Amino acid sequence: MKVPYGLIIVGCVGVITLVVFIYSLILPFTLLPAATETPKATPIPVIEKPATVVIAPEPEPAPNPHRIRTEPAPTPAVTVQPAPPVAPPRPAVFSGGMAGELIASINAVRANAGLAPVYEDGQLNQSALIEANTLCSSNVWAHGDYAGIMLSIGYNYLSAGENLAKNFVTSAGVINGWTNSPSHYANMVGDYVDAGMAVITCNNYQGRDSTLLIVSHFGKR
């Protein structure tokens, strides 16, 4: 008789499946774990150390270039300068003759214009005389290099001027002629301090036997 192993195996599988099914129905109700509460561990109190407070020093304020200083300024030392020596007065007119009269008349014109007088200067006397002799010897009636003559004798001027006259017989006539001439008048009332005067007689000058030549030099240095 042949044993039906296939049926036996199928039957065993079915039994096993039935047992597993029944066991699965009972197990949820018997094997559920009890609800338990795990006691929480008591926390160990942590004592916090107080934080160390570090107080940083306040920074120095930045300099303010626009800040106005309020402290009083030092009192400057006062230096007393000695007064300059007073120069002795200079003579305002030439002495003697027609030259003196002309200088006096020029200073009268300056006074009427509210100006200070001009003063006699030996170097300008010399330059005026050189110019008069040059005119006479050259037989020329014109302004020469009077400024160069002044420099050549040591009168280092800042400003200089010259007036000429001829054939006048009185100082009043000379002054009247210069006053009526704008350029000559400008020299008489110009910004000058010094004056020199020369009056010479020139023979055989420009067709005349005798001619009076007058040269006036003005200067400031």
Steps between C-alpha positions, in 0.01 A plus 500: 500500500646838398508765772362834381779727624354797323178483693684448824711810435200705406321383808792585724526846348133554557525392866794725555321790337197443722714490813675822402166668437361400837817605675492837331147559633593419860843665514389870477289457811759313712833638395433874500758653731373676810513869486787613710638843571868524532577736783686801370840556643506785743702771333803618690468869554767687320629797689587758248796712582431869469643636185805712546424851380800669351461874484708629215642851542321764296699596194648844486284729289640571158645846468260745343683726258214749515493526876554851623755536773356672800818551698620860492774586256832600651554869534763609245801671635503870437827633370545872526696621202713804559391805308711565189735793529358824370694630204604863523291734286627560148505844344198556277662756268829563337702786630577799285433624152248399242531130586379565854211709373394224262498233773302728730249569221468126421426429867238774499330324207517170690358659814204634300441142384516371859838331452817485707800702379792356307843516660839598367716207403869545418503214250203643310671840500795328337291307244311818404829685446639217284186508287515881461864489390423215256222705340726801470796312351290298256292801392192278531170591664345169605476270799809287526568186701438670834402172666829341393689803635323461839598135520857569394557731798338259747140626522310169476152631442159336513354783291662794325405804292652800326382852411687730261471870429698760301499869423304591816637788703300449822406196713135611494502480119645146517242380754218658301616324184530161679160541669330561163660186353324178613815284484718753687229559760467124552868489595466790743214326686624144440574232759852625563703566813823649368585774252809643339535825305760639258498849343781576255572756230590344164676713238443460128217261557269441206580834334485710817796667661378420852231261613383416851452123531301362795489131589291361784530135608246322720547164666385250761695207640 
